[in-house]
Amino acid sequence: MTDVKLTDGVQDIVIGTYNGLAIRFHENEIRPMGRTSKRCARIRLGKGDKVVGAVNFQRKGTSILVATQKGFGKRSEETNTARAIGR
């Protein structure tokens, strides 16, 4: 497990990978799970890739800052993040 977030049912979630992929979806697209649940795949990882983080947000106009291991960063408005389609 990489990350755990508390949500209130009205937030979007962005999951990022080591190789630079990201997926954004609304939390109501994921079914609620109990303690004995197995998993719910939202992003398919390529060979050698792994999830490195997740963020949830509700407010419009929210910025997302992505930082690399070498100290580079990019700030994007939430309106510029792609939504998952066809999942």
LONU-949716 format. One line per 10 residues: for each residue z, y, x of N, C-alpha, C, CB. Coordinates in Angstrom, 2 decimals, decimal comma. Glycine has a CB too. Layout:
<recs>
Z:Y:X:Z:Y:X:Z:Y:X:Z:Y:X  ...
</recs>
This chain:
<recs>
0,00:-1,17:0,84:0,00:0,00:0,00:0,00:1,24:0,89:1,22:0,00:-0,96  -0,87:2,18:0,59:-1,00:3,38:1,39:-0,23:4,56:0,82:-2,45:3,75:1,52  -0,27:4,73:-0,51:0,30:5,93:-1,11:0,73:5,64:-2,53:-0,70:7,08:-1,08  1,73:6,37:-3,00:2,20:6,28:-4,38:2,32:7,70:-4,90:3,57:5,51:-4,49  1,80:7,94:-6,09:1,87:9,27:-6,70:2,45:9,17:-8,10:0,47:9,93:-6,73  3,26:10,14:-8,49:3,73:10,26:-9,86:2,76:11,14:-10,62:5,18:10,83:-9,92  2,39:10,72:-11,83:1,45:11,49:-12,63:1,98:11,62:-14,05:0,05:10,84:-12,63  1,34:12,49:-14,82:1,80:12,73:-16,19:0,73:12,43:-17,23:2,25:14,15:-16,33  -0,36:11,77:-16,84:-1,39:11,38:-17,80:-2,55:12,35:-17,93:-0,78:11,20:-19,13  -2,50:13,49:-17,27:-3,56:14,49:-17,42:-4,11:14,97:-16,08:-3,05:15,68:-18,22
-3,98:14,15:-15,04:-4,39:14,59:-13,72:-5,61:13,84:-13,20:-3,25:14,43:-12,75  -6,32:14,47:-12,27:-7,39:13,82:-11,54:-6,81:13,30:-10,23:-8,59:14,80:-11,29  -7,41:12,24:-9,70:-6,97:11,63:-8,45:-8,15:11,55:-7,50:-6,36:10,23:-8,70  -7,93:11,87:-6,23:-8,94:11,72:-5,18:-8,37:10,75:-4,15:-9,32:13,10:-4,52  -9,16:9,71:-3,82:-8,79:8,75:-2,79:-9,78:8,91:-1,64:-8,79:7,27:-3,35  -9,27:9,01:-0,41:-10,12:9,20:0,76:-10,02:8,02:1,71:-9,75:10,48:1,49  -11,11:7,74:2,45:-11,14:6,62:3,37:-11,29:7,09:4,82:-12,28:5,67:3,02  -11,01:6,19:5,74:-11,10:6,46:7,18:-12,52:6,88:7,58:-10,68:5,22:7,98  -13,53:6,26:6,96:-14,92:6,58:7,29:-15,47:7,80:6,56:-15,79:5,39:6,99  -14,63:8,54:5,85:-15,04:9,80:5,25:-15,54:9,73:3,82:-16,08:10,38:6,06
-15,39:8,60:3,15:-15,78:8,52:1,75:-14,61:8,96:0,87:-16,23:7,08:1,38  -14,94:9,43:-0,33:-13,90:9,81:-1,28:-14,40:9,54:-2,69:-13,50:11,31:-1,10  -13,46:9,30:-3,58:-13,79:9,11:-4,98:-12,79:9,91:-5,80:-13,78:7,60:-5,38  -13,29:10,54:-6,87:-12,44:11,32:-7,76:-12,57:10,75:-9,16:-12,81:12,84:-7,73  -11,45:10,60:-9,85:-11,47:10,09:-11,22:-10,25:10,59:-11,95:-11,52:8,53:-11,24  -10,33:10,58:-13,29:-9,19:10,97:-14,11:-8,26:9,78:-14,25:-9,65:11,49:-15,51  -6,97:10,03:-14,21:-6,03:8,92:-14,20:-6,07:8,07:-15,46:-4,65:9,45:-14,01  -6,56:8,59:-16,57:-6,63:7,75:-17,77:-7,77:6,72:-17,70:-6,80:8,62:-19,01  -8,57:6,75:-16,63:-9,59:5,73:-16,41:-9,00:4,47:-15,79:-10,70:6,28:-15,52  -7,73:4,51:-15,42:-7,03:3,37:-14,83:-6,02:2,85:-15,85:-6,33:3,77:-13,49
-5,97:1,54:-16,01:-5,04:0,96:-16,96:-3,61:1,01:-16,41:-5,44:-0,49:-17,31  -2,63:1,19:-17,27:-1,23:1,13:-16,81:-0,90:-0,28:-16,32:-0,26:1,55:-17,96  -0,08:-0,36:-15,28:0,28:-1,66:-14,71:1,78:-1,79:-14,58:-0,39:-1,86:-13,36  2,24:-3,00:-14,74:3,66:-3,30:-14,58:3,96:-3,80:-13,18:4,11:-4,32:-15,60  5,17:-4,25:-13,00:5,65:-4,70:-11,70:4,90:-5,93:-11,19:7,12:-5,01:-11,77  4,41:-6,78:-12,09:3,76:-8,02:-11,67:2,24:-7,91:-11,58:4,11:-9,12:-12,63  1,70:-6,72:-11,69:0,26:-6,54:-11,67:-0,32:-6,85:-10,29:-0,11:-5,12:-12,08  -1,59:-7,19:-10,26:-2,27:-7,55:-9,00:-2,86:-6,33:-8,31:-3,38:-8,57:-9,27  -3,92:-5,74:-8,89:-4,58:-4,59:-8,28:-5,56:-3,98:-9,27:-5,30:-4,99:-6,98  -6,03:-2,82:-8,93:-7,06:-2,15:-9,71:-7,97:-1,43:-8,71:-6,45:-1,15:-10,77
-9,11:-2,01:-8,42:-10,01:-1,45:-7,40:-10,77:-0,25:-7,95:-11,00:-2,53:-6,90  -10,70:0,89:-7,25:-11,44:2,08:-7,64:-12,47:2,47:-6,60:-10,48:3,24:-7,88  -12,37:1,93:-5,40:-13,33:2,27:-4,36:-13,59:1,01:-3,55:-12,80:3,44:-3,45  -14,86:0,75:-3,28:-15,22:-0,40:-2,46:-15,32:0,03:-1,01:-16,56:-1,03:-2,94  -14,57:-0,66:-0,17:-14,51:-0,30:1,25:-15,50:-1,11:2,06:-13,10:-0,50:1,80  -16,20:-0,45:2,98:-17,10:-1,13:3,89:-16,30:-1,82:4,99:-18,11:-0,14:4,50  -16,98:-2,60:5,79:-16,32:-3,31:6,88:-15,68:-2,31:7,84:-17,33:-4,22:7,62  -14,42:-2,51:8,14:-13,70:-1,62:9,06:-13,16:-0,36:8,42:-14,59:-1,25:10,17  -13,47:-0,10:7,15:-12,97:1,09:6,47:-11,62:0,79:5,84:-13,98:1,58:5,39  -10,83:1,84:5,60:-9,54:1,68:4,95:-9,16:2,98:4,25:-8,46:1,27:5,97
-8,33:2,87:3,23:-7,85:4,05:2,52:-6,82:4,75:3,40:-7,23:3,67:1,12  -6,98:6,06:3,54:-6,05:6,82:4,37:-5,19:7,80:3,58:-6,82:7,57:5,42  -5,53:8,03:2,32:-4,71:8,95:1,54:-5,21:9,14:0,13:-4,65:10,27:2,22  -4,36:9,75:-0,67:-4,69:10,05:-2,06:-3,98:11,34:-2,45:-4,29:8,88:-3,01  -4,58:12,05:-3,36:-3,98:13,27:-3,87:-4,25:13,34:-5,37:-4,54:14,54:-3,13  -3,29:13,85:-6,12:-3,51:14,07:-7,54:-3,29:15,55:-7,86:-2,57:13,18:-8,40  -4,06:16,06:-8,82:-3,95:17,46:-9,17:-4,34:17,67:-10,62:-4,83:18,32:-8,26  -3,85:18,75:-11,20:-4,10:19,06:-12,60:-4,72:20,44:-12,77:-2,82:18,99:-13,39  -4,33:21,37:-11,96:-4,74:22,75:-12,15:-6,19:22,99:-11,78:-3,86:23,66:-11,34  -6,86:23,79:-12,53:-8,20:24,24:-12,16:-8,06:25,24:-11,02:-8,95:24,87:-13,38
-9,03:25,24:-10,12:-8,98:26,15:-8,99:-8,17:25,61:-7,83:-8,43:27,45:-9,43  -7,80:24,34:-7,88:-7,03:23,73:-6,80:-7,94:23,49:-5,60:-6,39:22,40:-7,26  -7,43:23,73:-4,40:-8,17:23,44:-3,18:-7,68:22,13:-2,58:-8,04:24,60:-2,17  -8,60:21,42:-1,93:-8,25:20,19:-1,24:-8,59:20,39:0,24:-9,01:18,94:-1,84  -7,62:20,16:1,11:-7,83:20,28:2,54:-7,91:18,89:3,14:-6,71:21,12:3,21  -9,01:18,60:3,83:-9,19:17,32:4,51:-9,11:17,59:6,01:-10,55:16,63:4,12  -8,24:16,85:6,71:-8,07:17,02:8,15:-8,44:15,72:8,87:-6,61:17,44:8,49  -9,04:15,86:10,06:-9,44:14,69:10,84:-8,43:14,42:11,96:-10,85:14,89:11,43  -8,57:13,26:12,59:-7,70:12,92:13,71:-7,85:13,88:14,87:-7,97:11,50:14,17  -9,02:14,49:15,01:-9,29:15,39:16,13:-8,96:16,84:15,82:-10,73:15,28:16,55
-8,34:17,08:14,66:-7,88:18,42:14,35:-8,85:19,28:13,56:-7,56:19,10:15,57  -10,00:18,75:13,19:-10,93:19,51:12,36:-10,49:19,43:10,92:-12,37:18,98:12,53  -10,84:20,44:10,15:-10,46:20,46:8,75:-11,53:21,10:7,89:-9,15:21,18:8,56  -11,51:20,77:6,62:-12,43:21,38:5,66:-11,67:21,56:4,35:-13,71:20,51:5,46  -11,75:22,77:3,82:-11,12:23,07:2,54:-12,20:23,17:1,48:-10,30:24,39:2,62  -12,02:22,44:0,38:-12,99:22,43:-0,71:-12,29:22,74:-2,02:-13,71:21,07:-0,80  -12,96:23,49:-2,86:-12,44:23,73:-4,21:-12,60:22,44:-5,01:-13,17:24,92:-4,90  -11,69:22,20:-5,95:-11,76:20,97:-6,73:-13,05:20,88:-7,54:-10,56:20,86:-7,65  -13,66:21,99:-7,85:-14,91:21,96:-8,61:-16,06:21,41:-7,77:-15,26:23,35:-9,11  -15,90:21,37:-6,44:-16,95:20,85:-5,56:-16,81:19,37:-5,24:-16,96:21,63:-4,29
-15,74:18,73:-5,74:-15,55:17,31:-5,47:-16,28:16,50:-6,55:-14,04:16,94:-5,44  -17,01:15,52:-6,12:-17,81:14,71:-7,05:-16,92:13,84:-7,92:-18,80:13,82:-6,28  -17,37:13,63:-9,14:-16,66:12,72:-10,06:-17,32:11,36:-9,99:-16,66:13,27:-11,52  -16,54:10,32:-10,20:-17,06:8,95:-10,21:-17,89:8,76:-11,48:-15,91:7,90:-10,14  -19,06:8,21:-11,33:-19,97:8,01:-12,46:-20,32:6,53:-12,54:-21,25:8,88:-12,31  -20,33:5,99:-13,74:-20,77:4,61:-13,94:-19,77:3,56:-13,53:-22,00:4,40:-13,21  -18,51:3,90:-13,49:-17,49:2,91:-13,12:-16,79:2,42:-14,34:-16,48:3,48:-12,14
</recs>
